[in-house]
Amino acid sequence: MPVDSKKLVKKACQHIKPVEKFECETQRSTTTDGETIKFDYMWATHLSDEDFEWVFSLFKENMYDMYHKSQWGYDENSKRNELRATTSRFIIAKNSKGDKIGYTTYRFVVDHNIPVAYCWELQIVPAYQNKGIGGMMLDTLEKLSSKTNMSKVMATVFLYNGPSLGFFHKHGYNSDVTCPSDDSGLDYAILSKETPST
């Protein structure tokens, strides 16, 4: 019997606090250099203006040049709307002092008739990169994908973003069936990792 993807996604979207409800938070909370990290979970629409400006400034710091050289180009208003979409949810990482140091934003969506948790952005402040924090957030997202009966976690990455491609590959992500072919002329890859059924 085919899975009703729309129903599964609609059901997943209705959970107010899915990470807490399904106890999906990563068990890892310490960086590679021993600092304890904590996480907050919220809808994009619940971010304060101050928090949203921090989210956007970090995106811009990390990705401005990459978007400028991309085929998509850089459209600030479009990206702001995307990050604050009503369907977007955030996992925000904080260091031991309580300072925000990174985030991932994700959505439950139907992609090519399949229910997925889509990792829209994953951004870490430069001083905290390569310390395991992104992996902690992916771990939470993968558990959440499984608990909400999504088929996989997906992400779109620029082909020239070597560190990001390496990060996702390290965590078991491979080219999705929907990934553009090498001769497509497109400058991004679509990666995914199947989630085990609960």
Phi, psi and omega in degrees: 000126181294145178287136175275092186301318182297320180294319180296318180292318179300318180295317180297321182292339184280345179289125182290313180230074187296323181297314180290317183301316183262006179052056184263357184301137179305144177278348179271130182221010183239133179289170180298339177255018168092007180272139180276131182248141175240160184230142172248150181232130181199161173285151177301324182289348180262358177291137173291162178301321180297315179295320180295320179295326175294314178305312184290321181295325178291318175304314183294319179300317185277330193240351185307309182295322181293320179291324180298324181271355183280165175292336179287326187077178183249119179233101188298315181297318179298317182291322177299315180296321180296315182292332183256017180301148184296339181270354183277140175235154183237145163245118183247127181267140177231144180278185185294342177269354182090007178280140177289130184232357179176168178201159162233143174241137186220163176220151168268121183218163171264119180239115183051047177069016180239136179282124183223157168262117185258118176282102188283314177216148170219107186234133178235140177299143186309320183294342182249008178286154179063031178239010176094359185288318177299321178296324178297317182291322176297322179301314178298316182295322179292320177295319180295320178300318180293314184293334181261010177064030171282148184283330183196167171256135182236158176206148175250130185226136175296140182296335181267006177266075184305313181300320181290317177300316179297320180299310182292319178297320179302327182264018171091014179269137180230173179302129178283161177299338180269001182295134177302146179289162182301330182263015182286337184083358180276154187253026178219160177240149174250119184250156177205163176218123181292145178256137179294145178288146182277000000 
